[in-house]
Amino acid sequence: MTDPQAAVPRPHIVGIGGTTRAGSSTERLVRAVLAECEGLGARTSMFPGPELLAMPHYNPDDPERSEGQRAMVAAVREAQGFVIGTPGYHGSVSGLVKNAIDLIEDTRTDPRVYLDGCPVGQIVSAAGWQATGVTLSALRDIIHSLRGWPTPIGIALNSMVQRPFDAAGELVDEGLATATRLQAAQIMAHVSGTRLHRDAEALAARA
Ligand SMILES: Cc1cc2nc3c(=O)[nH]c(=O)nc-3n(C[C@H](O)[C@H](O)[C@H](O)COP(=O)(O)O)c2cc1C
């Protein structure tokens, strides 16, 4: 008997974010959610802070794109879900991460515009609860403007009071580990629901 699931491609979940520092807490938390998504059957790609740093300022009037910019836009185009992570800088999303988000404008005339219909997990790291809260809210507004669906679970790390990773880089904070699992489950459930919906629509169109 053939397995009906065998032909179903693994969903592609793309992570974007971090600070200029490789292995920042923001980047590690994005990677932690991606790892949970992989455990639920996804394949993943990551665009961490240092790679975002190598990207020029987004210029909609200049069609020239760097290799890194082209790679990110290609990944965005064929992804079904996202995790975006940012530090809180002066009460909002950092310029580094916003520059990468602005690059998604290159998909404005695609059949699937921006992040349309895709679940998007959010990660924020800041040196205080006030900045984590307002930055998470700002990031959700940005995701809405890109037609994405922010997951109900947003993850906030207060780097002044939480030390979530051990020396080996393992996520050892129980609460944050639970949040990464829940966020990944919400991303993957949304992707499955969207796929079922599209399959049902395709069947109905053929009937
Ligand atoms: C330019 C700049 C602006 C910042 N602004 C804020 C801020 O407004 N509020 C805050 O709580 N932390 C602020 N921070 C601290 C970072 O959000 C904090 O260190 C964060 O945990 C860094 O994330 P990382 O561990 O991923 O590097 C700022 C840091 C920098 C470098």
The ligand as a Gaussian input file, in Angstrom:
#p B3LYP/6-31G(d) Opt

LIG

0 1
 C       21.545000      50.451000      19.905000
 C       20.916000      49.690000      21.041000
 C       19.699000      50.092000      21.525000
 C       19.082000      49.400000      22.575000
 N       17.881000      49.835000      23.037000
 C       17.286000      49.169000      24.060000
 C       16.023000      49.609000      24.552000
 O       15.451000      50.599000      24.121000
 N       15.481000      48.911000      25.571000
 C       16.072000      47.795000      26.091000
 O       15.522000      47.173000      27.001000
 N       17.260000      47.333000      25.618000
 C       17.883000      48.007000      24.617000
 N       19.088000      47.569000      24.133000
 C       19.670000      46.323000      24.685000
 C       19.359000      45.089000      23.823000
 O       18.001000      45.033000      23.430000
 C       19.666000      43.817000      24.591000
 O       21.016000      43.818000      24.985000
 C       19.323000      42.562000      23.835000
 O       19.206000      41.523000      24.788000
 C       20.377000      42.217000      22.800000
 O       20.020000      40.986000      22.200000
 P       21.086000      39.828000      21.921000
 O       21.341000      39.138000      23.231000
 O       20.387000      38.970000      20.930000
 O       22.347000      40.478000      21.398000
 C       19.717000      48.263000      23.121000
 C       20.970000      47.867000      22.629000
 C       21.567000      48.577000      21.602000
 C       22.909000      48.120000      21.087000

